[in-house]
Amino acid sequence: MRWCAGWEGRLEAGRRPRGGRLVPELGRVVYSVGWPEDRVKAAAHAAELSLAVIGDCGADAGQLTTALAEVRAKNWRALTRWSGSYLAIARSGETLAVIGDLAGQHPVYWRADAAGTWWSTAASALAALDKAPVDPQALAAHLAFGQPDVLAGRSLFRDVHRVPGGHLLLIGPDGAMVERYEPVAYPRVDLRQQAPVVRAALTEAVAVRVDDRPVSADLAGLDSTTLACLAAQRGPVAAVTFADSRLRDDDLAFAVRTAAIVPGLTHHTVPGAPGIVYYAGLDDLSALPVTDAPNAYAVTASIKQAVLDTVAANTARPGVHFTGAAGDAVLSAPSSYLADLLRERQHRRALRHGLAHARLRHTSLITVLGRARPAARTDLVGAWRQTATQLRSPVRDWIPQAQRPLAWTPLLASADWITHGARLMLASALEDAADTLTDAPGRLSDWSDRQDLARVGANTAGWRELALAGHGIELAAPFLDNEVIRACLAVPADERGAPGTYKPLLDAAFAGSRVLPSFVLARTTKGGFNALAYAGLRDKASVLKELLGPSSQLAALGLVTEQPVNEALARAAAGQPTAQGALHLVVAAEVWLRQLAATPTTWWEEASAHVAAA
């Protein structure tokens, strides 16, 4: 696993990351582990003024040197504005700033004692310092809400603190503190006005990753196709499409047509197979890489492995692979923005949009606006208190999430699988979070956009480990870059998600640019993997029952109960709708817990050769 860590304190650290390489420009103790040398760049002016960026960063040596003036002024946000996705570490006098990205590709964690503060991009590494256990409340929140910033400052390990999205860690003589660097909401910009900014941000995000390495890309939906075509402007691209007759979508047809007319794209089909389904391979967890957090791609690993195998077979050596992950999160928006329109008394617009959404879903306007109205009548703090009350109430009968009222922090079906005692514990934690929340966004869309990105970012980090561990391939997800996020989310959700045009922001950004063929921009369909999800739920039911049965690690923590899981699996086996998302979430968490217990990772080494393991 790639990670970074550092120590700030009055005493010597006494240990170092195993296999770590010192970043000397930062002075004292900062290490990178597993990062190639060309992905670690730094500049310094004397010992107390320095800057390092680790990851894919568009800044060159001259720009880093110039940015030392921003470091001196402690203008931290300026250090996050280069293209790419990276961790920034800056020292200004006695203050060290550790700045992760907006989507959690480079998360920051920390823990302190009387002697000083350790920080790291791997929570597991900090937990290993004294074998800190998993935090059941934080893991319960992960399963029940799926929104990383609900218990914002808590990691999945006890006594290991998390820096929430849009915040940075400051360490000085008086200890460590967390400070916001990103605004809660962006000033609203008209879609047409912002379209060129989005195009420029995406173009730069792709360019910063294209060098002398082989380049490959998914060629499937509109988002991945955009990245593949941008990369093809800079050189040859091995474009791959996962095609399985069970999917019955038109991804392959669009991919073949696109590759036929876009210079630089060479198309390869990734064939499906009976054994390539969701949940395949979970009977041998040793074949999966250990990740720092539960990883949704543990569920779809066989599909991702098939894609990566095809990439490896058609490139001369490991290179960089582009994925459209998070394109949906930044280029469009769910219908929850209707609650914001109602709250802001934009009734005419709410009616017009609500009617269009109703037509798309073959339902009534009353149903659509009725789902939105409860969320329009409260704010985030009030919503959390309402959710805490729900957690103390009897478990609900299952119905699809899309039929429930919209909510700031919706309770997932997995919240109803937790024991009563764990639900009470989680309710108290949620009320505590509501009591201490100080900078809540005013719009539901602003909150949910950031949470969707944080969730996708964490999962994509797991996919990156899968690609690196199995094939040495670098995964690139430009839609998760800071500047792409900022460019897209400046456009209001009701413009990005307006029904009638599929991804209007992308259409406005690239129409007439000759990057994408016009028939791609005119596409209104989107592929999906439901057939493979249900096939996996049916074919791997016995494996899932064992994972989530009496020997389950989640069950031992009170975070899953057997009966509702079995009921969900039975519905899937009968071909009935079931809580797919909840099952994916709990399976990924169970896999992670079992890997932590069975596959200790050696994180640290000391002068005495003693090591700490997790």
Secondary structure, 3 states (H helix, E strand, C coil): CCEEEEEEECCCCCEEECCCEECHHHCCEEEEECCCHHHEEEEECCCCEEEEEEEEECCCHHHHHHCHHHHHCCCHHHHHCCCEEEEEEEEECCEEEEECCCCCCCCCEEEEECCEEEEECCHHHHHHCCCCCECHHHHHHHHHHCCCCCCCCECCECCCEECCCCEEEEEECCEEEEEECCCCCCCCCCHHHHHHHHHHHHHHHHHCCCCCCCEEEECCCHHHHHHHHHHHCCCCEEEEEEECCCCCCCHHHHHHHHHHHCCCEEEEEEECCCCCCCCCCCCCHHHCCCCCCCCHHHCCHHHHHHHHHHHHHCCCCCCEEECCCCHHHHHCCCCCHHHHHHHCCCHHHHHHHHHHHHHHCCCCHHHHHHHHHHHHCCCHHHHHHHHHHHHHCCCCCCCCHHHCCCCCCCCCHHHHHCCHHHHHHHHHHHHHHHHHCCCCCCCHHHHHHHHHHHHHHHHHHHHHHHHHHHHCCEEECHHHCHHHHHHHHCCCHHHHCCCCCCCHHHHHHHCCCCCCCHHHHCCCCCCCCHHHHHHHHHHCHHHHHHHCCCCCHHHHCCCCCHHHHHHHHHHHHCCCCCCHHHHHHHHHHHHHHHHHHHCCCEEEEECCCCEEEC
